[in-house]
Amino acid sequence: MTACIVGWAHSRFGKLEGETVESLITKAAVDALEHAGIGPEDVDEIVLGHFNGGFSEQDFTASLVLQADDRLRFTPATRVENACATGSAAVRQGIRAIEAKAARVVLVVGVEQMTAVPAADVQRNLIRASYMKEEGDIPAGFAGQFGKIAAAYFQRHGDQSDALAAIASKNHKNGTENPFAHMRKDLGYDFCRQESEKNPFVAGPLKRTDCSLVSDGAAAIVLADVETALGMRRAVAFRANEHVQDFLPMSKRDILLFEGCEEAWARAFKNAGVKLDDLSFVETHDCFTIAELIEYEAMGLAKRGEGGKVAVEGQTQKGGRLPVNPSGGLKAKGHPIGATGVSMHALTAMQLTGEAGGIQVPDAKLGGIFNMGGAAVANYVSILERIK
């Protein structure tokens, strides 16, 4: 253990009228420092996770965090980006600064404003996180990419429509209790399962309810070394934090295996000295329901080709063998790209300190996080445990 989460902040996710990238960043930064019980003068380094990719005209954003308080002036600040895992990339950079003893306290902020541009621009901005040479012309952008993955999975392992509906309805039900969620509506299994005017097919076998939401939002966490953290109000320690990067082209991999995800989990379990069944819950990257299904297999919850069985049997429901996405996941909570990974860490810390409110998993002791960029290209796993 080299770093702990000692404070956090989380905006509501959704279409946030009247907000800007700057306002979202500064509010999250101020609130996280207040929650940690420290002042701006205590921060040794700042890391901002912001994908952008054309969503915002302001593309040089690291110093916007300094707008939160003049006392942050001259603090080193860096923006990082790793597609949809941008937030977790920022968290990891903060941890590494602490591991290197270059900082005792690091402020990590993740942000994205996506709803201010037309839908066609959203699609164009996001597809840039694929291998443009081979995948840039896939119809429907990233939905089309994961639609191809779903179709290939169905061809190899059989129709998984029941399982995808079970995942979607689970996450929407969980999201009803999350005050930060973009969509707080229990859509029910039948609505998610059936094609309808309100739930049309989007790409391949994926319907609208299989796709995460286009959202605005921000989250922030304060990291501290263990010695510093033990003198603070709360301390949620990283038992493991792993990053595995895979090939960008889908053509160079068996895309149905999510091997980078599998490797990241394996390294995390080894370094933390725990196994899957020791986890109380997992927050995983359900950008599309087929992604969550394949992630069950990659993390070891199901054998290859049997992730759908886990979903249909309810093993990942709250109260099941391993609750997955008690927050509602990206599916219900929303997916503001740069904020997602930071949000996952903040919500996991809330669970482990018993501060998660309606989404609380009873007696949560050990939380797992998987955040990915692209189609299992950038893979980040964290395992967290409260030590104070």
BAVEXLO-766437 format. One record per residue: residue in one letter; x, y, z of N, C-alpha, C, O in turn. Coordinates in steps of 0.001 Angstrom, whole numbers, plus 500000, padded with zeros to 6 digits. Example, Ala and Ser with C-alpha at 12.3 -4.5 7.8 and 13.67 -1.06 7.14 Angstrom:
2
a513190494310507800512300495500507800513200496700507800514236496681508465;s512850497750507080513670498940507140512900500030507870513409501138508039;
REM end
This chain:
388
m500848498803500000500000500000500000500882501245500000501681501437500916;t500745502072499003501559503289498941500706504551498920501215505644499165;a499418504412498632498553505594498526497160505272499032496707504127499002;c496504506307499493495134506181499997494272507304499448494760508396499158;i492992507022499311492003508060499031491544508629500373491093507889501248;v491662509942500527491327510567501807490178511576501685489753512160502682;g489687511774500483488560512687500282488103512600498843488844512145497972;w486867513043498593486331512956497241485184513934497033484650514516497976;a484831514089495779483662514897495400483112514327494102483840513708493325;h481824514541493875481166513951492705480000514836492305479098515076493108;s480010515324491071478862516087490578477762515126490148477995513923490026;r476590515645489924475576514857489238476027514689487802476629515598487230;f475745513536487211476029513307485801474747513510485002473654513219485489;g474882514009483772473710514203482915473932515363481975475069515764481726;k472860515896481458472933517108480643472853518277481603471773518620482085;l473990518887481879474082519891482943474069521290482336475105521823481939;e472895521860482276472733523195481710473456524230482566473435524160483795;g474093525187481904474744526279482623476125525959483147476786526822483724;e476575524716482951477913524334483408478901524403482253478519524340481084;t480171524534482599481258524475481635482294523492482152482219523054483300;v483254523146481319484360522306481783485024522958482994485344522283483973;e485228524255482922485883524966484021485057524930485299485599524660486371;s483768525194485207482940525213486420482847523827487048482829523698488272;l482787522793486216482728521430486740484026521065487452484004520460488524;i485148521433486856486458521155487458486599521860488805486950521233489805;t486329523144488829486598523918490038485694523515491194486142523470492340;k484446523226490916483533522794491996483996521459492577484025521288493796;a484360520510491704484814519208492195486089519348493026486233518694494059;a487013520200492576488272520379493299488040520971494684488577520475495675;v487246522026494750486946522670496033486291521681496990486686521580498152;d485294520954496504484543520039497365485400518867497836485258518413498972;a486283518376496977487131517251497382488118517660498470488340516910499420;l488709518842498337489637519316499365488916519534500689489436519207501755;e487716520088500605486930520287501831486589518953502485486665518817503706;h486212517972501669485866516651502201487071515982502861486935515280503862;a488257516211502282489477515642502863489936516389504107490731515871504891;g489433517608504288489815518398505446491181519038505317491878519236506313;i491567519363504086492857520011503871492663521274503033491602521490502447;g493705522102502987493655523323502203494436523182500909495226522250500759;p494225524094499977494954524063498706496464524074498898497198523503498091;e496927524717499954498374524796500193498985523434500536500205523275500500;d498140522453500867498632521116501202498838520232499978499424519155500084;v498362520675498825498432519860497607499811519999496956500263521109496675;d500474518862496719501796518860496102501734518725494586502651519158493888;e500675518134494077500573517909492632499102517768492254498278517332493057;i498792518146491016497436518044490470497489517221489187498371517420488351;v496543516299489036496403515555487782494958515679487321494028515407488080;l494778516090486081493445516236485499493246515200484409494065515082483497;g492161514453484503491748513545483445490691514221482586489592514510483061;h491016514474481324490085515160480407490349514634479005491398514917478426;f489420513879478456489579513305477116489456514373476048490332514501475193;n488406515122476086488037516176475140487768515619473747486613515348473418;g488792515440472917488591514874471596487670515686470704487108515154469747;g487507516971471006486651517821470203485385518274470898484622519058470335;f485141517793472124483935518194472851483995519640473316482969520317473378;s485197520116473645485360521460474193486378522240473370487398521687472957;e486106523524473129487077524369472425488337524563473261489430524704472714;q488188524572474584489338524738475475490038523394475611489546522498476297;d491181523256474960491860521963474921493068521895475852493592520806476086;f493514523001476378494621523052477337493992523330478692493727524483479032;t493754522276479467492861522417480625493505522138481976492864522352483005;a494737521672482012495340521303483300495285522448484307494975522231485478;s495584523666483857495640524802484777494268525304485196494170526163486072;l493215524788484592491882525204485036491615524766486474490804525380487167;v492288523715486926492113523290488317492559524397489266492002524538490355;l493545525173488870494040526259489711492987527346489918493076528133490860;q491978527385489022490905528362489168490069528112490428489325528987490873;a490199526916490993489430526590492190489844527435493390489020527744494250;d491114527806493446491604528587494577492964529177494207493833528461493709;d493153530457494442494418531107494078495623530480494770496750530591494289;r495379529820495903496493529207496628497060527980495901498113527471496285;l496374527503494858496889526401494054497895526878493000498531526067492328;r498030528196492863498960528739491872500377528194492088500862528112493216;f501013527833491004502368527299490940502451525812491329503543525243491323;t501319525174491666501322523731491917501440522997490580500707523322489646;p502336522023490462502437521277489207501090520652488833500448520003489659;a500677520851487598499394520320487124499582519734485735500169520371484860;t499089518529485534499231517836484260497889517249483853497151516724484686;r497583517339482577496396516668482030496829515349481398497836515299480693;v496071514280481647496345512990481020495118512534480241493999512980480495;e495353511636479285494273511111478455494604509688478063495727509406477644;n493643508784478191493777507408477711492389506882477354491914505886477900;a491750507596476407490404507256475928489437507175477109489489508021478001;c488571506187477130487530506122478169488083505754479543487356505780480536;a489369505411479598490036505153480872490834506361481346491698506235482214;t490551507520480785491281508741481135491262509017482633492293509377483201;g490125508860483278490033509124484710490935508221485526491591508677486462;s490975506935485174491844506008485901493308506246485581494173505987486417;a493599506737484377494976507112484053495437508255484951496588508288485386;a494524509196485225494857510310486121495099509807487541496035510241488212;v494249508893487990494428508315489325495780507622489421496506507790490401;r496109506850488405497379506111488440498577507056488446499564506802489135;q498494508147487679499613509092487685499784509712489075500909509930489525;g498675509992489746498754510513491104499392509531492065500215509906492901;i499003508258491941499586507218492795501087507106492557501864506968493502;r501486507164491299502904507000490975503744508170491496504907507984491854;a503167509360491538503877510492492132504129510251493618505188510591494145;i503142509659494281503289509345495705504283508207495903505117508261496807;e504199507164495052505146506047495145506592506518494970507509506007495612;a506773507498494090508120508029493834508571509011494902509683509534494837;k507715509264495884507965510229496956508179511644496412508853512471497027;a507588511897495243507614513248494679506461514079495207506436515295495020;a505502513435495869504348514140496436503811513353497617503877512124497649;r503281514079498582502576513450499709501078513510499500500354512600499904;v500600514590498862499162514786498616498975515167497151499632516078496648;v498069514458496472497781514720495063496269514892494892495472514095495387;l495907515946494184494501516183493840494270515667492424494937516100491485;v493324514739492274492992514158490971491564514562490610490635514343491388;v491398515146489440490082515564488965489836514939487596490740514881486762;g488608514470487367488205513972486056486987514733485584486082515005486372;v486948515083484301485844515916483804485561515619482339486455515226481590;e484316515810481942483948515853480534482627516590480391481724516450481217;q482532517372479335481257517971478940480982517514477512481657517942476575;m479989516644477351479737515992476069478448516434475387478306516283474173;t477516516976476150476174517217475600476038518541474859474983518825474292;a477093519357474855477009520675474216477224520607472705477071521611472009;v477581519418472196477806519273470755476721518377470162476135517573470888;p476440518492468866475430517655468226475779516165468295476944515795468437;a474760515324468193474957513872468308475965513348467296476762512464467613;a475937513881466092476882513422465066478316513726465472479221512944465177;d478534514847466142479878515199466601480319514295467743481495513944467842;v479381513918468602479698512985469681480253511697469085481279511183469530;q479567511191468084479986509951467430481370510094466809482210509206466948;r481607511209466126482911511438465487484019511603466524485129511107466330;n483730512289467610484737512495468644485150511175469302486332510939469555;l484171510328469572484458509088470287485166508062469422486027507332469913;i484819507993468138485426506972467286486920507207467133487643506295466730;r487401508403467442488838508674467382489618507846468396490842507753468309;a488926507253469345489586506388470318489699504950469807490090504053470554;s489359504731468537489546503430467910490759503502466968491408504543466878;y491060502418466277492147502398465284491567502914463979490954502168463215;m491770504204463738491079504878462646491368504248461286490496504238460417;k492557503732461091492940503167459805492022502009459401491732501822458220;e491567501231460397490736500067460107489306500193460620488394499565460082;e489107501008461665487817501006462355487081502334462283485951502446462758;g487718503347461689487135504682461688485860504821460883485076505739461122;d485638503913459922484457504009459073483331503079459495482346502941458769;i483454502437460653482371501565461127481129502402461364481190503381462108;p479990502048460751478766502825460971478385502864462447478560501879463165;a477868503997462895477399504203464274478538504320465278478306504208466482;g479766504542464809480870504827465717481147503707466698481170502535466321;f481360504070467978481706503055468971480567502084469210480811500916469513;a479325502537469083478204501603469183478313500555468086478037499378468317;g478717500983466885478905500045465801480032499067466078479940497888465738;q481097499562466696482223498703467041481798497623468033482102496445467846;f481102498027469078480660497038470070479490496206469551479265495089470018;g478742496753468579477736495942467916478377494788467164477843493679467156;k479521495038466532480258493973465849480780492946466852480755491742466595;i481252493440467998481734492532469036480588491653469534480754490444469700;a479426492264469772478270491503470246477841490456469222477560489312469579;a477792490845467962477381489902466915478347488726466834477924487582466666;a479647489007466952480637487933466910480511487024468123480666485807468014;y480226487621469288480038486823470505478812485925470354478862484748470713;f477722486461469831476507485676469618476799484510468677476322483396468897;q477578484765467636477888483722466664478706482611467309478504481436467002;r479631482972468204480489481976468843479799481255469987479999480055470173;h478993481968470752478465481398471998476934481338472068476381480903473078;g476251481766471013474792481737471025474194483077471408474880483952471936;d472907483225471135472179484469471391472210484809472879471835483995473724;q472657486004473179472788486457474572471830487604474886472074488376475813;s470752487721474126469831488848474316469236488871475715469058489940476298;d468926487694476256468383487648477617469404488181478623469057488918479546;a470656487801478429471709488225479358471948489723479275472110490385480301;l471971490268478051472193491707477909471055492500478555471289493537479175;a469837492014478408468696492680479043468789492591480562468422493531481266;a469280491460481066469445491304482512470479492290483045470292492869484115;i471562492482482307472600493438482723472051494860482691472226495618483645;a471388495222481596470845496579481476469830496874482569469886497930483200;s468901495946482798467852496194483793468430496229485199467965497003486035;k469441495401485477470118495435486782470717496809487043470521497402488104;n471443497296486061472146498556486259471190499737486352471420500664487129;h470127499708485571469142500782485694468426500729487053468142501773487640;k468139499547487543467524499434488871468462499971489944468036500700490839;n469741499608489853470721500110490824470832501629490759470976502293491785;g470766502169489554470932503609489375469833504446489989470027505638490232;t468681503846490245467584504625490835467951505165492211467396506172492651;e468882504502492893469273504901494248470548505744494274471054506085495342;n471059506076493088472298506853493017471964508308492704471539508609491589;p472147509215493659471784510622493428472634511307492366472271512383491891;f473763510702491983474631511290490965474299510808489556474858511312488581;a473396509839489442473171509163488167472436510028487153471547510806487500;h472821509875485914472166510553484792470722510086484654469816510905484495;m470502508762484714469153508222484562468785507427485809469397506398486098;r467798507898486537467359507228487760465966506647487534464989507071488151;k465900505666486636464624505053486286464819503554486122465696503106485383;d463992502785486821464017501333486707463237500950485450462006500960485453;l463945500618484387463295500332483110462666498944483068461766498695482266;g463129498046483917462587496698483951463175495806482870463613496273481818;y463173494514483156463759493540482238463015493501480904463645493487479846;d461690493484480942460914493332479703461173494477478733461308494249477531;f461244495697479235461510496841478358462894496706477727463058496954476533;c463899496311478530465257496175478014465376495010477030466223495033476137;r464545494011477190464644492811476351464000492998474984464472492436473996;q462931493780474918462154493874473690462524495090472851462701496192473371;e462638494872471552462769496000470647461462496770470636460388496169470634;s461541498086470629460338498921470595460700500273470001461865500546469712;e459699501105469825459957502450469306460868503226470236461691504021469782;k460724502998471559461568503685472530462867502938472815463763503467473474;n462963501719472322464174500933472542464567500213471246464541498984471182;p464930500981470221465255500384468921466661499778468908467493500077469764;f466898498928467926468250498448467699469120499618467228468706500426466397;v470336499687467782471274500764467458472379500264466543472724500918465558;a472931499100466872474016498515466085474068497022466360474187496605467512;g473979496211465308473981494770465505472880494369466463471754494849466333;p473170493502467423472144493089468387471969494049469566471187493771470475;l472685495169469560472594496110470675471438497086470476471313497725469431;k470604497183471497469506498155471501469936499389472295471024499436472869;r469062500371472311469384501615473015469711501340474476470608501967475039;t468993500408475095469233500110476512470538499371476752470923499156477901;d471222498979475687472524498332475828473683499323475765474841498930475905;c473382500593475558474412501601475311474449502625476443473406503074476917;s475659502989476871475794503986477946475396505368477441475252505597476240;l475224506271478384474676507589478095475759508618477789476884508524478280;v475401509590476978476262510735476696476018511764477794474907512278477919;s477031512069478583476832512817479826477893513888480045478993513833479493;d477525514861480866478467515825481429478696515441482893477846514812483523;g479854515829483419480063515606484841481520515667485245482418515704484403;a481738515678486549483094515707487106483128514940488413482118514812489105;a484300514435488736484553513804490028485986514114490419486825514390489561;a486262514070491697487619514344492176487914513481493393487021513175494184;i489166513095493533489616512424494749490920513073495211491679513617494409;v491162513005496509492423513445497092493185512205497513492677511381498273;l494415512075497014495286510963497361496351511432498352496808512574498292;a496735510551499249497819510858500190498616509595500455498097508487500320;d499882509760500833500657508586501226500069508023502517499330508707503225;v500404506780502813499757506083503925499993506802505248499062506973506034;e501214507217505496501523507889506772500682509151506942500134509393508017;t500582509945505895499761511159505953498296510797506116497583511416506905;a497841509789505366496429509406505378495967508943506754494832509211507149;l496826508257507479496431507739508790496193508856509803495586508622510848;g496661510056509508496401511197510377495202512013509941494931513072510506;m494476511527508932493354512281508391492017511638508775491988510644509500;r490923512206508289489585511779508706489282510343508303488639509609509054;r489741509939507121489445508619506576490599508224505662491337509079505170;a490746506927505442491807506442504550491349505152503891491115504144504558;v491224505199502564490883504013501771492107503688500931492474504448500035;a492738502557501224494042502234500640493913501439499347492972500668499158;f494884501647498467495014500844497252495778499574497593496985499616497835;r495077498445497613495766497160497745496470496823496439497495496142496430;a495904497311495330496527497116494021496035498206493082494922498713493221;n496889498557492120496515499474491046497344499083489830498559499280489804;e496677498526488823497384497954487675496908498589486369495743498960486223;h497827498700485446497545499228484109498161498294483076499360498019483109;v497330497813482164497769496952481073497290497572479770496096497827479613;q498194497818478839497823498384477546497947497303476465498960496608476382;d496902497173475642496892496155474594496989496822473222496977498048473116;f497084496006472178497121496528470818495868497350470529494776497015470989;l496035498419469770494885499244469383494006498580468325492787498578468493;p494547498019467251493668497405466246492974496158466782493617495286467366;m491671496075466584490957494865466963491445493673466146491368492533466604;s491941493926464951492382492847464067493605492101464598493891490995464139;k494326492679465547495517492037466116495192491208467352496095490652467977;r493907491119467714493526490424468943492277489574468706491548489783467736;d492039488616469599490722487983469659489870488898470524489945488853471752;i489066489724469882488374490797470583487340490279471578486871491038472426;l486981489004471489485985488453472412486600488009473733485882487578474635;l487917488110473856488579487625475073488910488726476069489082488438477253;f489006489990475627489399491080476531490626490666477349490620490709478580;e491680490262476626492858489721477296493582490753478156494179490401479174;g493535492032477755494144493064478579493432493212479911494064493406480950;c492121493118479870491313493145481096491670491959481990491855492113483197;e491763490786481391492102489579482153493475489707482810493650489346483974;e494441490222482062495794490369482589495834491401483726496517491199484730;a495102492496483559495081493527484601494493492976485901495022493228486984;w493396492223485785492807491610486986493778490614487620493938490596488840;a494427489788486797495353488783487334496492489443488104496860488987489187;r497047490513487545498133491224488236497636491847489538498329491815490555;a496427492416489498495880493061490695495647492049491809495998492300492961;f495056490908491469494811489885492487496128489383493081496231489175494290;k497124489193492230498421488715492724499064489732493653499539489381494732;n499078490986493237499748492011494028498991492354495306499600492734496306;a497674492222495279496874492490496478496840491295497420496500491437498595;g497191490116496908497137488909497734495721488471498034495443487932499106;v494817488704497081493415488328497258492943487601496008493657487520495009;k491721487072496086491099486441494929489729487060494702489243487836495524;l489114486712493588487843487326493209486791487203494304486075488164494586;d486693486051494913485643485839495914485862486647497186484971486707498033;d487033487272497339487263488138498494486622489516498310486433490247499282;l486288489869497069485730491186496794484284491275497275483519490317497165;s483926492439497807482549492687498238481674493151497078480465492922497077;f482285493803496090481571494330494928482595494754493887483789494843494171;v482110495015492677482960495517491599482229496627490863481040496507490568;e482940497705490568482469498709489615483220498455488308484442498595488254;t482485498078487251483142497719486007482625498555484846481604499234484959;h483342498499483732483145499420482615482085498891481648482414498198480685;d480833499212481898479730498757481042479350499835480031478204500284479987;c480330500247479214480004501207478159478903500653477264478066501396476752;f478919499345477086477852498603476422477657497314477227478604496809477830;t476442496789477234476176495609478061477040494421477671477416493623478530;i477361494291476386478220493184475971479597493301476619480245492286476877;a480050494521476883481341494702477552481289494145478969482204493435479385;e480228494458479717480123493924481081480089492407481049480717491758481886;l479366491831480096479271490368480003480652489745479789481016488791480476;i481418490281478841482747489724478576483679489968479761484562489153480030;e483493491072480465484324491365481640484088490356482760485010490064483522;y482868489815482877482638488746483862483618487600483616484174487032484557;e483820487272482352484708486166481998486166486544482223486955485739482718;a486518487768481859487905488207482000488331488313483460489494488069483782;m487407488674484344487777488787485764487732487444486482488180487330487623;g487183486414485806487147485086486400485843484726487072485768483718487775;l484816485528486870483512485249487466482783484155486703481921483473487256;a483129483989485432482503482961484597483549482403483645484536483069483332;k483325481162483183484176480584482155483904481277480824482878481937480661;r484816481128479883484636481706478563483320481212477952483025480017477946;g482552482159477447481287481818476820480125481667477780478998481425477348;e480379481808479097479324481593480089479011482839480902478350482750481937;g479477483998480450479167485234481169477685485518481214477186486065482198;g476971485153480159475529485379480125474797484621481209473812485115481757;k475266483425481524474647482614482576474720483320483924473764483306484699;v475862483932484190476050484686485436475031485816485538474461486062486601;a474810486502484408473868487627484398472440487143484594471711487693485421;v472033486133483855470652485638483908470328485052485276469202485177485757;e471306484418485900471078483819487224471061484845488345470734484508489482;g471406486093488045471365487141489062472558487152489993472489487727491079;q473660486522489586474836486457490465475470487826490698476180488022491684;t475211488784489783475826490106489905474851491168490412475168492358490430;q473663490724490823472712491643491449473197492003492846474002491280493432;k472708493121493381472962493400494798472367492256495597471197491914495419;g473159491664496474472718490493497209473122489197496545472939488125497121;g473681489275495317474154488091494625475564487710495042476115488254495999;r476139486764494307477485486292494628478494487430494631479313487534495545;l478441488279493622479337489435493545478573490600492923478414490636491703;p478100491543493714477402492704493142478309493458492172479435493820492515;v477810493690490964478571494416489946477801495674489568476621495617489223;n478479496790489638477911498111489346476720498465490252475637498778489757;p476920498415491566475848498873492464475498500342492250474418500780492646;s476389501105491633476140502521491334475178502721490172474664503820489962;g474937501650489416474199501768488162475111501715486957474654501606485819;g476426501792487219477389501697486137477300502836485145476572503807485356;l478042502709484071478001503716483025476626503735482380476179504767481879;k475959502590482397474662502417481753473615503369482320472855503975481564;a473569503505483642472583504383484276473210505651484834472611506725484768;k474413505530485382475078506691485986475480507708484929475469508914485176;g475838507205483737476348508073482684477832507867482488478503507245483312;h478344508401481377479734508139481007480419509395480463480798509426479292;p480584510436481296481414511579480879482873511123480869483471510926481927;i483433510958479703484647510164479484485747510399480525486170509457481195;g486210511633480665487321511906481566486997511724483033487897511529483850;a485717511787483376485307511693484779485056510262485232485077509984486431;t484820509351484295484336508015484646485250507283485610484782506797486641;g486538507188485309487442506442486179487580507053487562487680506329488553;v487588508372487640487662509037488951486372508780489724486403508536490930;s485245508835489030483958508525489646483957507124490246483496506930491371;m484468506152489503484513504770490001485290504684491308484884503982492234;h486406505398491378487219505364492601486516506095493751486560505642494895;a485874507215493450485157507948494501484004507118495053483817507047496268;l483236506494494176482078505713494609482503504461495368481825504034496302;t483627503876494965484131502708495687484593503107497084484358502378498048;a485248504256497196485642504749498519484417505017499389484428504725500585;m483358505575498791482114505788499544481583504465500094481179504385501254;q481586503427499248481098502118499689481898501600500882481326501099501850;l483210501720500809484069501126501826484067501904503131484453501371504172;t483633503166503087483504503952504319482057503996504814481754504673505796;g481177503280504138479774503240504541479023504518504258478031504817504922;e479495505296503253478900506591502939478190506601501585478022507656500974;a477767505401501113477206505296499764475690505433499717475098505330498642;g475056505660500852473615505904500856472816504747500293473026503597500679;g471888505047499370470987504032498845471650502952498026471078501876497857;i472859503209497502473545502189496710474520501366497554475289500570497016;q474487501560498881475439500899499764475321499378499689474228498824499807;v476449498718499495476540497266499607476814496948501078477822497404501618;p475945496176501741476125495924503175477485495317503497477941494386502834;d478115495858504517479357495316505055480453495208503999481192494224503966;a480559496220503135481569496206502079482965496354502678483227497295503427;k483849495435502351485216495432502891486281495665501826487281496339502077;l486064495107500639487064495133499585486346495403498264485433494668497889;g486760496457497559486102496846496316487030496749495127488200497124495209;g486510496244494017487281496147492782486760497116491736485563497398491678;i487666497625490908487320498591489859487986498148488566489172497819488552;f487210498140487463487798497972486142487295499080485230486090499263485060;n488231499815484648487938500927483734488769500713482489489972500464482580;m488140500806481313488905500558480088488727501676479074487711502371479054;g489741501830478236489696502771477132489710502023475822490494501090475642;g488838502429474894488705501711473640488086500351473879487468500117474918;a488248499457472925487711498096473065488749497234473777489458496446473151;a488826497399475116489775496662475966491221496923475558492048496011475554;v491518498182475211492889498586474858493623499087476098494657498532476470;a493099500128476740493660500628478002492876499990479141491666500190479253;n493547499238479972492875498448481017493453498792482387494651498634482624;y492592499263483283493015499660484628492184498916485669490955498889485596;v492863498321486626492189497655487745492732498203489055493945498308489239;s491837498548489956492197498921491321491462498010492291490325497609492040;i492116497686493395491478496988494510491672497860495740492802498177496111;l490569498247496372490608499206497480490094498581498769489221497713498762;e490673499057499891490279498590501214490399499750502208491372500504502182;r489431499875503053489497500937504074490458500533505171490393499415505683;i491363501453505537492265501179506659492027502160507817492585501998508902;k491185503186507569490799504074508663489439504658508352488909505441509140;
REM end
